[in-house]
Amino acid sequence: MRALIVDDEPLARRGLVLRLEHYDDVEIVGQCSNGRDAVEATAKLRPDVLFLDIQMPVMSGFDVLRQIQGPDMPLVVFVTAFDEFAIKAFEAHALDYLLKPVDDERLQEALERARSVRDEREALAHRARLLELVAEISGVEDVSLEDLLELGAEAVGQGYPKTLPIKDGGKTVRLAMEAIDWIDAAGDYMCIHADGTTHIMRGTMKKLEEVLDPRIFQRVHRSTIVNIDRVREVRSHINGEFFLVLDGDVELKMSRHYKDRIRHFIPEL
């Protein structure tokens, strides 16, 4: 397992490195002292498991979770100084958690759990739990798609709305549709990726598709919708599937089921 350690305390990082070095199947691919570096390192190094400190200045562990959402996000083990009572608030959502100072036995349990959930189904369930946690922390509410659908194309004055309202805590972000790069879902939540930022919404892909212009947005996987204009490269895979490379080097898998559906938009298929 490729592991990335994120903690603003050098001694905490060093202690975790020393403990992980005892495991032959764990490769430490990097260390980060802040959230911004963690987001960049996760995208570049693609670790299997992320040991993530929660309390960090400027960008907390929860902020990092917002930014690394995607189909290839790593498994996440929280590392925190919270006491066990506070842990209960997010215990059910994480793959596992480690209290500082890290106990060798608890670390071994966390690694064993990571090994057992690396298959795709378990990893998706893990990601859905993390999304639910971020939504709870951020105060994300149900998406306002019903209002848009009830207005109808004529009332909106066009075929499809130009903005997507996203409720985030006490504010509503009006996101320009044209700014959306791609969308993916896990459980009851969707991640709207736009201009390097990830917005989290509660709702279904089916309902969201009803307000997206199909000339621009197409579903390429059961849980992924892509802005066709962002596709820079198409790569085939030996099993008949394709990988779409978007601006910013984002790589998304397209299943065979959706190949014919978007062939008109991407002639290379």
Secondary structure as UniProt FT lines:
FT   STRAND          2..6
FT   HELIX           10..20
FT   TURN            21..22
FT   TURN            24..25
FT   STRAND          27..32
FT   HELIX           35..45
FT   STRAND          49..53
FT   HELIX           61..67
FT   TURN            71..72
FT   STRAND          75..80
FT   HELIX           84..91
FT   TURN            92..93
FT   STRAND          96..99
FT   HELIX           104..116
FT   HELIX           120..138
FT   HELIX           145..156
FT   STRAND          163..168
FT   TURN            169..170
FT   STRAND          171..176
FT   HELIX           177..179
FT   STRAND          180..186
FT   TURN            187..188
FT   STRAND          189..194
FT   TURN            195..196
FT   STRAND          197..202
FT   HELIX           205..209
FT   TURN            210..211
FT   TURN            214..216
FT   STRAND          217..221
FT   TURN            222..223
FT   STRAND          224..227
FT   HELIX           228..230
FT   STRAND          231..236
FT   TURN            238..239
FT   STRAND          242..246
FT   TURN            247..249
FT   STRAND          250..254
FT   HELIX           256..258
FT   HELIX           259..262
FT   TURN            263..265
FT   TURN            267..268
//
